[in-house]
Amino acid sequence: MNSTLRAEVEAWIADDPDPKTAAELQTLLDAGDEVTLKKYFNGFLQFGTAGLRGPIGPGPSCMNRAVVGRAAAGIASYMQKRGMTKVVIGRDARYGSEDYTFETAEIMSGAGMDVYILPRPLPTPVLAFATSYLACDIGIMVTASHNPPQDNGYKVYVGPEADGVKYASSQIINPTDGFIAADIDAVTSLRSLPRGSKWTILDEEVLNEYVKRTSALAPRPGDLKVVYTAMHGVGTETAQLVFNKAGFSSLITVDEQCTPDPDFPTVAFPNPEEPGAIDLALKKARDFNAEIVIANDPDADRCAAAINDPVVGWRMLRGDELGVVLGEWIARSKPSGTFGNSIVSSSALRKISGHYGIDFQEVLTGFKWLAKIEELAFGYEEAIGYAVDSDTVNDKDGISAAIFLAQVAMDLKRDGLTISDLLNQVWERHGFHGTEQISIRVSDMSAITRLLAGLRQTPPKEIAGRAVESIDDLAAPKDGLPPTDGLRIWLAGGIRIIVRPSGTEAKMKCYIEVITKTSGDSEALLNELREPLKKFLAG
C-alpha cells in the first residue's frame, strides 16, 4: 500500500472519536484495501454554502463524528473570532443525526459557547425559527434534507449579521462559508480540543411559539379534507400541531410514511418530486375523497401538493405552479415588501408582481439567496421551497407553506372555486407557463464539468431541432447576480433552458420554460423537447 496513504489513515484512526468508524478503517488497513481507502480519503468533505452533505462512512470524505467534530471546531473558531457566544442545534431522524448533534454540542461547549439543543428530532424550519427566537449567533441543523438514506448533512445559519451580510437567521453564503471552511481546515486534531458537557436541552417553548405563529397564517379554517405525508421524515408532529391550532380538520395521514424512518422504505428517493414518491398519498386521497394532498420532504422545509384536476384527475402540482398559487394569493392582499424567486424558476411570478405593482427580485439558485431579500413578502424556488412568512422563518418552510395552502384551498372552496380555477385565472392573464426539470444523475461530477466546458467552448447552434438564439453564461456577472456555474439558453419561440450542476447531489439539472396559450400546447411542446434534451445532456 502507498506509504503516504497508510500514514494518513493511521493518523486519522488515532484521532477518530468514534470507535466504530476507527475500527472500520483499521479493518480496511489490515486487509490492504487501498481502493476503498482511497474513496474514503479523497479529500475532506467540502464545506460550502450548503454546509456539509455526503454519504455516511469513515474517513475525511464522508459524514461521521470525526468530520462533524472538525466542522464544529471550525465553526467555534469562527465564532470566537467574532465575539459570538450562543448556538442552537437541531436534528432530523436520519442515521447519525443524534451522534452528530452531541458531537457538535461537546465541541461547542468545550469552546465556551452557550449551547442549546432542540428537544428531539424536529423540522429544519423550527431550528431556523429557534435561531431567531433565542437570539442565537449560530444555528446548526443536522440533516440531509431529501437526499438518499445513506447521506447526512449539516446546515449552518447565522443570527443577525456577520461578515457584512444581514443574515436575519438565514443560511450562510459567501464570504462566511469560506471563512468557516478555512477555520475547519486549520483544525489539526480533535483529541487535542477541550470537550464540554454543559448545554441546555430546550423544552416545548420554542416549538409551541413556532406553532402559534405559523397557525396564525390560517385565520379562516374550515372543513377541508387534507391528506398529508411526511415522507418518512420529521414533519408529522409539527404539521398536526399547526393544523389543529389553526382549527382545521385533522389531517388524513399516510400512515406508512408519517413516522420517522431513516431507511425511507416506501420510496426510491425521499423527495416528493421523485416519480412514485406520493403514490400512497394519492391512493389515500382517492379512498377518502380528499380535496388536496400535501407532502413535506424529510426535514419539512419543502412542500409539495397534488390536486384533483378536473381534466386529468389527481396530479402533482409542479413547484412553479404551487409558487404561482401562493404568489397570486399573497399578491391579492397587496402586501408591503418584495417578491422573489430563483433564476431557474418560472418567469410567471415576475409578471404577477408587475400586475399588482409589487417589487420583484430574481436571485441565484438556493434559498439562502432569497432569504437575503429585505422585507421578503413571498419567495420561492421551483424545487418546492417557499417562504410565505419570512418574519417567522427566514428560510423555506414546508409547514407554513402547507397551512397557508390549506387556507387558500378553503377560501376558494367557500367561493365555489378550486386551485385549478385559480391557476387558470393567472394563465388567462399571462399565458400558460409550462415548466419542467430534467435531471441526469452522474457517478462522477467531472462529467458535468466537461459538458459545461464543452458548451462554453463550442456553443450549440441548435438544440432539439430549434435554433439557439442566445446564450447567457451565468459564470459572468449579469443583471446584478453574482456569478454561478451554469448557462441560460434561449431557443427560437421564446423557449428558455437553464443548465447547471446540482448544489447538493451528483446531478446535472436542466430547467425548461415554455409559454403558450393552453396547457395542451405547453405539454405538446415539452414532449417535443424532453427526449432530445436528455440525449443532449447525456453527451
N, C-alpha and C positions, 0 to 999 in steps of 0.2 A: 504494500500500500504506500501511496505517496506520503513521505515523511511530514510534509507541511500540513496535509490534511489530518494525519494522525495526531499531530501536536495540537491542532485546532480543536479536534473532537475531544481530546483528553482534557484540555483546558476548560472547555465548555462543561464537560461532565463534572469536573471538580467544583465548578461554580453554580451548578444547577440546583435550585432549592427543592426540586420535585424528585423524590427517589424513583418514581415510576419512569419519567422520561429519561432520567440519567441511566437507569437500567436498560432501557430500550437502546440507547446509544452504545452502551458498553457491549451489549449482545451483538450489535452490528459490527462493532470494532473487533471483537473477538473472532467473528466469522470472516473478517476481512471483506465485508460487503461495501466495497468502495462506491459502487453505482448508487446504492440507496443513500449512503452518507453524503455523497456529492449533492443529491437532491435536497437533503436537509441542511446542508451547509453552502447553499447557493446565494450567499449574501444575507444580511439582516433584513427581516420582513420590513418592507418600506413603510415609513410613516409619512403620511401626506395629509391633504385636506379632507380625506375620508377617514383620517386616523389610521388605525391598523385593521386589516382584514385579510384572512387567509385560512388555509386548512389547519386543523388541529394536529399536532405532531411534535416530535422532539427537534431540537436544534434551532438555530437562529432564523431559518427561513419559514418557520411555522408558528402558529399560535400555541403558546404554552406558558407556564408560570415564569420561566426564565425570561422570555421575551417581554411578557406583560410587566414583570418586575422592573426590567430595564426601562421600559416605556414610562412606567410610573415614576421611576427615579429621575428620568429626564424631565418629565413634567414638573416634578417637585423642584428641580433645579431652576427651571424656567420661572416658576412661581416665586422662589426665593429672591431671584434677581430683580423682581418687580414688586417686592413687598406684598405679595399675595399670601393669604394665610388660610383660606377656607375652601374646602372641596366637598362635593356631594357625589356619591357613586350609586348608580343604578345597574340593574342587570336583567336580562331575559332568562329563559329557561333552557338554553342550549347546554350541550355538554361543555363543561369547563367554566361556565359563567360564574358559578358560585366561587370556585377556586380563584379565578382571576379577580373577582371583586375583593376578596380578602387579602390576596397578594398585594393588590393596589393599596388597600387600607393600611396594611402593615408598613409598607414603604413610606406612604404619606405621613402616617403617624410618627414614624421614626425621624422624618424630616421636620417634625414640629408643626405640622398642619392640623387645623381643626377639621376632623373628618366626620362626615355624615353619610349614612348608608340607608337607602330605601328599605323598607321592612321585609320585602320579599320580591320575587320577580314581577316586574310591572312594565307597562308600555314606555317606550322611549319618550313620548310627549310628557309623561309625568316627571321624568328626570329633567327634561328641558324646563318644565314649569318650576320644579324644585330649585333649579339653579337660580332662577329669578326670585322666587318667593322667599328663599332662605338667604338671599343676598350673598351667594357664594361667588368666589372669584373664578372657580373652575367647576365644571360638571363633567363627569365621565360616565358613559353608558357602555356596558359590556354587552355587545350584540353583534350579530352578523346580518341583522335585518332579514331579508328574504333570500339570502344565499343558501346553497345546498346544506344538508345536515352535517357534513364533515367540516364546515367552516365555523369560525367565530371571529369576533372583531371588537373594536374599541373606538367609540366616538367621543370627541372632546368638544366641550362647549366653554365659551368664555363669558364671564358675567358682564359688567357694564361696558368696559372697553379695555383695549390693550394694543400696543404697537401702532397707535394712530388709527385704529379701527373701532368704530362704535358697534360693539357686538350685541348688546342688549340680550344676553343669554342665548346666543346662536352658535352654530358650529364654526370651527376655525377656518380661516382662509390664509393665503399668504399675506404678510411675511411670517405670521405666527407659526404656521406649520413648519417652516424652515428653521425657525429659532428652536422649536421643540425638538425637531429631528437632530439638530446639531448637539443639543444637550443630551439626547439619548445616545448619540454616537460617542459622547465623552464618558459614558459610564463604562468603566473597565472591569468592574467586579461587583456582583450583587452581595457576595458574602461579606464584603468589607463595609457594606452600608448598615447603618443602625435600623432596627425594626422596632416598631411600637405596637402596643395593643390597646391604645386608647382611642376609641371612636364612639359615636352615638348612633345606635340603631333607631331610626325615626319611628314615631308612632303613626297613627292614621291621619294626623292633621293635614299633612301635605296632600294626600290623596283626597281627603274629604273636601279640601278647598278647591282642588282641581275639578272634582265632580260638581261642586256648587257652581263654579264659574262656567264650566262647559255646558251644563244642563240649561243654563240661562239663555243659551243660543236658541232654544226651542220654547218660546213663551206661549205657544198656542197648540198644546198637544192634542192628540185625538186617538181614535181607534184605527190605527194603521197596522196592517199585518206585515211585519218586517222579519224576514229570515236573515239570520246572522251567522257568519263563520269567522273564527279567529285563525284559521289555517294552522292549527296545532300550536299557536303561539300564546301570548300572554294577554290578549285583548279582552277576553270574555268578561272577566270580573268587572273591569273598569267600564266597559260598554254597558253592561247591565245596570251598574250603579247610575250611570249618566242617564240612560233612558228611563229608569224608574224615578229618579229625582225630577226629571222633566215632566213626568206624568203620562208618558206613552204606555201603550200596552206592552206587556212583557215580550221580549224578543223571542222569536222562534229559533232556537239554536240548532245548529248542525252538530249533534252530539259527538259524532265520530271525530270532529275536528276542533272542538271547543275546549278541550283540556290540554294544557301544555304537554307536548311530547317531542323531545329533541330528535327523534327518528323521522318525524313527519311521514307516518306510514301510508297515508291515503293519497299522497301527491308525489309526482316525479320531482317537482321543484316547489318549495313552499311560497309561491308567488301567485296572487290571484290573477295576474296577467297570463300565466302559462296555460296552454291548452289543457282542458280537463280538470284544472285545479278547483273550479267551483261547481263541478258536475253534481256533487252531493247536495250542494245548496240549491241548485236549480231543481233537482228532484223534490227536495223538501218544499220548495215554493209551489210546485205543481200539486203536491199532495195536500198542502194546507191552503191552496188558493190565495197565496200571499200577494201583496201589492208591490213589493220591492225586495231585492236581495242586496245585502250589504256585506262586504268582506274586508277584513283587515289583513295585512301581512303579519308575520310572526311577532314583530315588535310593535305593531299597531301604529306606526307613524304614516302608513299609507292606507288609502281607502279605495275600494273598487265597488262597483254597483252593477246590478243586472235589472232589466225591466221587462215587462210583458209587452213587447212591441205589437201593436195591432196588425202589422203586416206579416212579421216573421215569427211571432211568439217570443218566448223568453230568450233574451240575448244579453251579453255583456255590453255595457257602455264602454267605448274607448275612453282612455284617460282624457283626451281632449274634449270629448262630448260631456263628461262629467265636469270638466273645467268650465265649459260653456254654460251648463245648467247653473252651477254655483255662482259664476261670474255675472250672468244675466240677472239672477235673483237679487244678488247684493247690489248690483248697479241700479236696479229699480228703486232702491231705498235712498238713492242719492247720497252715498257715503262721502265723508271727507277722506283725504288720503289718496293713495296711488294704487293702481292695479299693476300687476306684473306677471310675466311668465318667462320660461326659459326659451332660449333661442331655437330649440328643437320642437317646441310646442306649436300648436296651430296659431295662425295669424288672426283667428276669429276674436280672441279677447281684445286685441288691439282695436278691432272695429267696433266691438261692443263699447269699449271705453270711449272711443270717439263719438259714438252715437249719444252717449249720456253725458259727454263733457267731463270725463274723468281722466286725470293724468295717468300715463302709462309708461312703463319701462320694460325693456327686454334685457335679460341678463344671460350669463353663461349657464350651461347645464349644471345642475346641482342646487339643491335648495339653500345651501349656505349662501349663495349669491342673492337669492330672493329675499332672504332674511335681513340683508343689509339695506334694503329699500326703506327709507324713513317713512313712517306713517303708512305702512303697508295695509291697505284696506282689503285686498284679496290678492293672493298669489298662487300660482300652480305650475307644476311641470307635468308633461304628458305621462310620465312614469308614475301615475296615480298618487302624486304628492300634492296636498292642498293646505293652505293656511287661510282659514275663514275667521280667525280670531288671534291675530298676532300679538295683541296686548297680553293675552294669557300665555300663549306658547309661540315664541318667535322662531318657528320651525314648522315643517309639515306635521300635521296631526290627524291621524286617521280616525280618532274617536270624535273630535269636534266636527270633522267633515261628515261623519256618519249621522250625528244628531242633527246637524244643520240640514243635511239632505232629507232626513225624515220630516223635518218641518216644511221644507219645500214641497215634498210629496203630499203632506197633509193639507197645506194651504191650497194646492192645486185641486186636490180631491174635493174640498169644500166648494170650489168653483166649478166642479164637474169636468175638470181637466186632468191631464196626466203629464208626466215628464216628457213623453213623446210629443205632446202638444206644445210644450214649452220649447223644445228643440226646434220644432217646425216653425214656430214664430220667429226664432232667430235666423233660421235658414232662409225664410221668405224675405227677410230684411237684408241679409248679407250674402246670400248664396250658400249652397251646401258645401261645407268644408270637410272633405274626406281625408282622413289621415291614417297612416299605418306605419308600424315599426317592423323592420326585418332585422333579425339578429342572427349572426353567424358565429357559433361557438368555435374557438380555436384552442389547440393544445399548446401552442407557442405564440406568445404575444408579438414576437418578431414578425410573424406573418402579416399582422395588421400594420406594423411599421413599414414593411416592404410595400404593401399595397398603397398606402397613402403617399409614400415617397414616389412610387411609380406614377400615380395620378398627378402629382405636382410636376414631375419631370416631363411627362408626356400626357398633357391633358386630353381627355377623350373628346372627339368631335361629335359623337352621338352615343346615346345610351338607350337601350330598349327600342331602337329604331327611331328615336326622336333626337333632333338636333340639340346640341348643347349650346345655349345662348350666352351664358356667362358662368364663371366660377369665382367664388369668393374664398380665398384661403384664410381660414379663421385663425391661423397662426400669426397673421399680421393684424395688428390692432385696427378695428373697424367699428364705426358707429358708436364710439365710446366704450366698446367692450374690451376687456383685457384679452391678450392672445390665448388661444387654446388649440389643441390638436384636432383638426377636422377641416372639412371642405363643405361649402354650401354651393350646390349646383342647380342652375336654372335651366330647365328644358323648355322646348317650344310648347306653347299652350299654357304658360304660367305654372308649370309643374315645378315644385321645389323639392329638392333632395338634399339632405344633410347626412354626411358620412363621418363617423367619429368612433374612436375606441371607447368601450365602456370604462367608467372610472372605478368599478368595483368587481368586475368579473372579466374572464378571458373571452371577450366577445367583440366582434365588430358590429356596430349598430348603424342602421340606415333608416332615416325618417323621411317619409313621403307625405306631401300635402298636395291635393288637387282641389280645385274649386269649380263646381259645376252647378247646373240648375237643379238637379234632383239627386237623391241618394242612389237611384239606379244608374244614372250616368257616372257618378263617382265610383261605384263598385265596379262597373264595367272597365273604367279606366285603370283602377287599381289592379284588377285582374290582368289587364294587358301588361302592366309594368312589373308585377310581382316576380314571376319566374325569371325573366331576363335580368332583373336586378340581383336576384340571388346568385345567378351564374356570374354576373359581373363582379359581385363582392367576393365570390369564391376564387376569383382569379382564373 
